[in-house]
């Protein structure tokens, strides 16, 4: 009976309750989900889901079904997760949270500890130490981690040990101090090297190289030490020479690879002060890092100081020559670069990258012939003449860098045909051109297509690609696209460096957005990270803003002298900006002294200050503007004597000096000079090298002469020059079209200006998705002002509204002159109330904000972009766009003179070099031009007369106007551009009225005029107050001039 019961029990399972069955099913589901994670790639594995599955299994009391391997793996995933290995203090709470979770896993493993193998015991010890480190028990972790050195390690165990040391290092960084963490690494470096040698079966065995196991952690540690050199000095009395030397070498190696060359140099100088030994390899790494950072003077000085002794081994001598080649090539020092290359060639041959460096030295100067000569010598089977390149050996095959260097050389010479040929040759050899190649060509569409293609194939552009693209957009003054490109880079996970942020800053400078310039400067100044430390490139960009805004020379020189007290060395660009400011202020004596100082520094090649064509051109143009042609000629002769080829800017300055003269002989000289330049063969046009994204060389040469003829109302000559330009350039530029439009406006050629406006406004496809990336926000500001003035005078008021809305919808913005001309155009259209409304609601609010110099600048800035400043964005919604950078030399000089009286009362903080720029970002004087027109309106309304709209020109009147324009062109006589609006009268073609009708109309008009005047005075008080102030200033100035003229 009993046996039957047993048999029955064994064969027929007991009926389970529904809740137990469901729990078992759910537990199995969690188990399956947990184990499914083991089959996923690391990038697809979700640690949170895995942890939730672990908790569910524990709640279901099914932990026994997990083997030790699975628990160790979960512990490893937790310990090596991004949250656990984060280096920032912001992630401390998260790392502690995961540390406690790791302890939960260890609690499950503890139950199985009696059954561990020796390898499991080692892993358990590692995870226990890692958990302590994560929760902040760094002292306990640091004391136990040394026990790992007594274990015999396999290759896998060595990596467990290395990660354990990393956790202790990070725990010290998070919960103690960066200096303590560094000293811990220093004390354990020998043990770490032993673990690393076991862990690496092949490949590099460096702890501190990029990609090495401790580079990320050491980089974070050294960035948080305010001055590694000072730390080294403080430990000088505590550490022996070997420890000091080891610490210094580690610092130099990590800092150089982390693009912190200046900090690495300070460490090196401290090692030299303490007579600590430094390996030659670290010296050479430091020279290269300084070169990469653009600190050429420091790099040159150090390179000379570390020249190998005669007894040095061959490896050191070869490394020294290779480092010299790297240094000289990046400076464009062709002679020294080629000498170093020859010496390398004599020392067991040269490497592929060294071939590229010697080519790069010549490419910097646009010496295409020499670059091609070297390329063909290095890779004869890949020369351009070879139609089917087949490399004879992999060793002699050119890389994409060699092709890019050739393209770069053509770009420096502005030879677009050569660039295109070699880009095709590059693609023919199987290489995809990089973004730099297209940026040098100024090809925004190609850059956009290349970026899209890279995303489609899973390739992420690097920071160099993004910096190059932003640089091109900066030259085009396209802030919107530059900011968009920067945000795209951030989304790609790329950490911005100082170079790319400075490029964004330059974009704001080019567009005249001084708020943007100040924001970037404040962002860099407030950032605690070392790689964003202010350098000469940032200060040069800030000085450029001061020069373009028209800062007084006293302010610019004061900033420069303050910089001299720091360790920041000026470059030739610094001196060019200072000389520009002196010339704008008419202080040629100061400009000459600055040039002498620049020339003194240039005599020592180690300073890397060179006499450039830009500095000489600025001085020459300064003399020409003052009519000192003999001195200007002497500068030009000195330029040629130095072997410096004049650029299109140089020649344009000469053209402008003669073309702006009122004498026909000088204009004739300018025309002959232009003809001689254009008759020269293409190879002889060394001046044809403009920067990408700006006016072409020909536009710079043709513009002064076209402008002179436009002022003289000589339509025929302007049209002739325009035809010559188009024949040579194939397509007109915006600036050249604007000059043609200007002469049509001056001569009342209505048909001509209509045709040119169509070319200006319909030249782009507004529906193209690339349109915003291909346009500059201020591209049409100047021609738009000309167009508004011309069309309003012709009575075509509706066309102005259509064009304004069309440009606004296309993403263009408007500058001060546009808003002034719009206000005047509204008066001419008889819409006086709307004209006052524009001044009250657009012009004056911006003027008030611009002159509000007391506005507090934000302190906590998380982004350098102006579009990320909520207050700035709100202001921009109602502000007109200003393009201060388009001011001429003369305008900047006048603006500087006006500001000089206020400069003495401006006091800046010692390290706030942007303080004066904040004060100077005031409204342009152009805003005041509207006041005269508004005053005439009020006078007319006050006398009881309405302002009638200018009537459209009829066909017959248009023909008469064209005939009159022809007469003006031939005789050289005509009215000037700016006309008073007091001449506006009713149309005389209206039918005659009776005397009673005339009287009634007169009274009606008087009542309407009085009503409009009352409305304007009531609704627009600020505009009227400003108008009255303007009239009072004008009266005072007039009285002062009369007293000066007649005495008394």
DAWO-V707298 format. One record per residue. SS is DSSP state (helix for helix, strand for strand, loop for the rest). Layout:
ss = <SS & SS>
This chain:
ss = <loop & helix & helix & helix & helix & helix & helix & helix & helix & helix & helix & loop & loop & loop & loop & loop & loop & helix & helix & helix & helix & helix & helix & helix & helix & helix & helix & helix & helix & helix & helix & helix & helix & helix & helix & helix & helix & helix & helix & loop & loop & helix & helix & helix & loop & loop & helix & helix & helix & helix & helix & helix & helix & helix & helix & helix & helix & helix & helix & loop & loop & loop & helix & helix & helix & loop & loop & helix & helix & helix & helix & helix & helix & helix & helix & helix & helix & helix & helix & loop & loop & helix & helix & helix & helix & loop & loop & loop & helix & helix & helix & helix & helix & helix & helix & helix & helix & helix & helix & helix & helix & helix & helix & helix & helix & helix & helix & helix & helix & helix & loop & loop & helix & helix & helix & loop & loop & helix & helix & helix & helix & helix & helix & helix & helix & helix & helix & helix & helix & helix & helix & helix & helix & helix & loop & loop & loop & helix & helix & helix & helix & helix & helix & helix & helix & helix & helix & helix & helix & helix & loop & loop & loop & loop & helix & helix & helix & helix & helix & helix & helix & helix & helix & helix & helix & helix & helix & helix & helix & helix & helix & helix & helix & helix & helix & loop & loop & helix & helix & helix & helix & helix & helix & helix & helix & helix & helix & loop & helix & helix & helix & helix & helix & helix & helix & helix & helix & helix & helix & loop & loop & loop & loop & loop & loop & loop & loop & loop & loop & loop & loop & loop & loop & loop & helix & helix & helix & helix & helix & helix & helix & helix & helix & helix & loop & loop & loop & helix & helix & helix & helix & helix & helix & helix & loop & loop & loop & loop & loop & loop & helix & helix & helix & helix & helix & helix & helix & helix & helix & helix & helix & helix & helix & helix & helix & helix & helix & loop & loop & loop & helix & helix & helix & helix & helix & helix & helix & helix & helix & helix & helix & helix & helix & loop & loop & loop & loop & loop & loop & helix & helix & helix & helix & helix & helix & helix & helix & helix & helix & helix & helix & helix & loop & loop & loop & helix & helix & helix & helix & helix & helix & helix & helix & helix & helix & loop & loop & loop & loop & loop & loop & loop & loop & helix & helix & helix & helix & helix & helix & helix & helix & helix & helix & helix & helix & helix & helix & helix & helix & helix & helix & loop & loop & helix & helix & helix & helix & helix & helix & helix & helix & helix & helix & helix & helix & helix & loop & loop & loop & loop & loop & helix & helix & helix & helix & helix & helix & helix & helix & helix & helix & helix & helix & loop & loop & loop & loop & helix & helix & helix & helix & helix & helix & helix & helix & helix & helix & helix & loop & helix & helix & helix & loop & loop & loop & loop & loop & loop & loop & loop & loop & loop & loop & helix & helix & helix & loop & loop & loop & helix & helix & helix & helix & helix & helix & helix & helix & helix & helix & helix & helix & helix & loop & loop & loop & helix & helix & helix & helix & helix & helix & helix & helix & helix & helix & helix & helix & helix & loop & loop & loop & loop & loop & loop & helix & helix & helix & helix & helix & helix & helix & loop & loop & helix & helix & helix & helix & helix & helix & helix & helix & helix & helix & helix & helix & helix & loop & loop & loop & loop & loop & loop & helix & helix & helix & helix & helix & helix & helix & helix & helix & helix & helix & helix & helix & loop & loop & loop & helix & helix & helix & helix & helix & helix & helix & helix & helix & helix & helix & helix & helix & loop & loop & loop & loop & loop & loop & helix & helix & helix & helix & helix & helix & helix & helix & helix & helix & helix & helix & helix & helix & loop & loop & helix & helix & helix & helix & helix & helix & helix & helix & helix & helix & helix & helix & helix & loop & loop & loop & helix & helix & helix & loop & loop & loop & helix & helix & helix & helix & helix & helix & helix & helix & helix & helix & helix & helix & helix & helix & loop & loop & loop & helix & helix & helix & helix & helix & helix & helix & helix & helix & helix & helix & helix & loop & loop & loop & loop & loop & loop & loop & helix & helix & helix & helix & helix & helix & helix & helix & helix & helix & helix & helix & helix & loop & loop & loop & helix & helix & helix & helix & helix & helix & helix & helix & helix & helix & helix & helix & helix & helix & helix & loop & loop & helix & helix & helix & loop & loop & loop & loop & loop & helix & helix & helix & helix & helix & helix & helix & helix & helix & helix & helix & helix & helix & loop & loop & loop & helix & helix & helix & helix & helix & helix & helix & helix & helix & helix & helix & helix & helix & loop & loop & loop & loop & loop & loop & helix & helix & helix & helix & helix & helix & helix & helix & helix & helix & helix & helix & loop & loop & loop & loop & helix & helix & helix & helix & helix & helix & helix & helix & helix & helix & helix & helix & helix & helix & helix & helix & loop & loop & helix & helix & helix & loop & loop & loop & loop & loop & loop & loop & loop & loop & loop & loop & loop & helix & helix & helix & helix & helix & helix & helix & helix & helix & helix & helix & helix & helix & helix & helix & loop & loop & loop & helix & helix & helix & helix & helix & helix & helix & helix & helix & helix & helix & helix & helix & helix & helix & loop & loop & loop & loop & helix & helix & helix & helix & helix & helix & helix & helix & helix & helix & helix & helix & helix & loop & loop & loop & helix & helix & helix & helix & helix & helix & helix & helix & helix & helix & helix & helix & loop & loop & loop & loop & loop & loop & loop & loop & loop & helix & helix & helix & helix & loop & loop & loop & loop & loop & loop & helix & helix & helix & helix & helix & helix & helix & helix & helix & helix & helix & helix & helix & loop & loop & loop & helix & helix & helix & helix & helix & helix & helix & helix & helix & helix & helix & helix & helix & loop & loop & loop & loop & loop & loop & helix & helix & helix & helix & helix & helix & helix & helix & helix & helix & helix & helix & helix & loop & loop & loop & helix & helix & helix & helix & helix & helix & helix & helix & helix & helix & helix & helix & helix & helix & helix & helix & helix & helix & helix & helix & loop & loop & loop & loop & loop & loop & loop & loop & loop & loop & loop & loop & loop & loop & helix & helix & helix & loop & helix & helix & helix & helix & helix & helix & helix & loop & loop & loop & loop & loop & loop & loop & helix & helix & helix & loop & loop & helix & helix & helix & helix & helix & helix & helix & helix & helix & helix & helix & helix & helix & helix & helix & loop & loop & loop & loop & loop & loop & loop & loop & loop & loop & loop & helix & helix & helix & helix & helix & helix & loop & loop & loop & loop & helix & helix & helix & helix & helix & helix & helix & helix & helix & helix & helix & helix & helix & helix & helix & helix & helix & helix & loop & loop & loop & loop & loop & loop & loop & loop & loop & loop & loop & loop & helix & helix & helix & helix & helix & helix & helix & helix & helix & helix & helix & helix & helix & helix & helix & helix & helix & loop & loop & loop & loop & loop & loop & loop & loop & loop & helix & helix & helix & loop & loop & loop & loop & loop & loop & loop & loop & loop & loop & loop & helix & helix & helix & helix & helix & helix & helix & helix & helix & helix & helix & helix & helix & helix & helix & helix & helix & helix & helix & helix & helix & helix & helix & helix & helix & loop & helix & helix & helix & helix & helix & helix & helix & helix & helix & helix & helix & helix & helix & helix & helix & helix & helix & helix & helix & helix & helix & helix & helix & helix & helix & helix & loop & loop>
